[in-house]
Amino acid sequence: MAGAGTVTIIGAGIIGMCCASYLQRMGRQVRVVDSVAPGRSTSFGNAGGLSSGACIPLAMPGILKQVPKWLLDPEGPLVVRPGYFLKALPWLLQFIASAKPEKVERSADAILALTGPLFENLMPLARDAGVEDLIKRVGQLHLYSTDEAFAGDARGREMRLRRGLKLDVLGAEEIRQMEPDLAPIFRHAVYFPDHGHCANPLALSEGLAAEVRRRGGEIVQARVGDLEIGPDGVRALRSDGGTLPVEELVVAAGAWSHTLAKQFGHRAPLESQRGYHAMLANPSVGPRRNVQWTERKFIATPMQEGVRFAGTVELAGLDAAPDYRRADILLAQGRDMFPGLTGGQVSRWMGHRPCIPDSVPVIGRSPTHRNVTFAFGHGHIGLICASTTGKLVAELVTGAKPSLDPRPYRIDRF
């Protein structure tokens, strides 16, 4: 059994808040440190999907043929900023290598172990925090406007069915009955009855943070710089708010986590797949549930503040300024999805998805520093994996029996 001291968590996004919540449930004191307020970084702007079956890795067989087409399309789902390609190339090569069929199957099993218990692990936290009304279990739709695209996703459907996940294939008339505001261009859809969405991801993170404070946890807004590391592990954090002593450390800093892991001698292949959203307030029409236009790789979600169109992948690193034309493209495609869409104010956002080439996050104890645990690299499914990750981290830190096999997520697998 690990010691009973305070656990310091770097990162106040949804992953960090779920880690803090489960650690408190297992009797530990927690301190969360981040340069911004809870949920105000990457967790703020995601598409809100809650997909227990979101186990399909991003790198699938045949992806190498798709990438050139995406890159040549100025409105496509992938863009690499000029001057960044060579820096991103090593990660891209690992990403392509991860698309081998045998690797894809292993990755899918590892991801499903995190996504499958989504609602089982999230709802107790949401209820205690008084934000369970944000969780809408109304299913999801993956839409296809061409026969070719529907046929091209057959492998993903087969992989889900083989793992016992529920899905229904719909035709055009069934799509119209389920989502009457959609343009009549969608020929096929896959409906996931057990999925859902979060109507306000920021409010979810803020609710969990308020409950962490109510239970005696500390949330410190400070930017972490160097770590003070001794022979047995990390001793302190040096931040712009001063030096904070550390007994146990959890690194849940999203796309910035690899710079911290490097201080412990670990090199994780982490890349930011920058994502955008456009939020339209007071929409005249819109979806009833989370819907994905599969060919264009973007999602429309009904939110408390309006309808959110989220997606796109931009490789440009952590420091480049946002290109909000990417958000405008999403809004234009949203109007194609919902003809006659009008509304009020439009807000635009960009965030950093922390992506590992095989889509399997890093979760687990450092093999070299006894009081350090990692929880990062959740890519496009951080909101989905957060609660199970938080539970697993708490089990590993406290020495409890893990509720799932932690070996696929170890940091020394690379």
Secondary structure, DSSP 4 states (H G I P E B T S, - for coil): ----SPEEEE--SHHHHHHHHHHHHTT--EEEEESS-TT-SGGGSS--EE-TT----SS-TTHHHHHHHHHH-TTSSEEE-TTTHHHHHHHHHHHHHTTSHHHHHHHHHHHHHHHTTHHHHHHHHHHHHT-GGGEE---EEEEESSHHHHHHTHHHHHHHHHTT---EEEEHHHHHHH-TTS-TT--EEEEETT-EEES-HHHHHHHHHHHHHHTT-EEEE--EEEEEEETTEEEEEEETTEEEE-SEEEE--GGGHHHHHHTTT-----EEEEEEEEEESS-SS--SSEEEETTTTEEEEEETTEEEEEEEEEE-TTTSPP-THHHHHHHHHHHHHSTT---S-EEEEEEEEEE-TTSPPEEEE-SS-TTEEEEE-BGGGHHHHHHHHHHHHHHHHHTPPPSS--GGG-GGG-
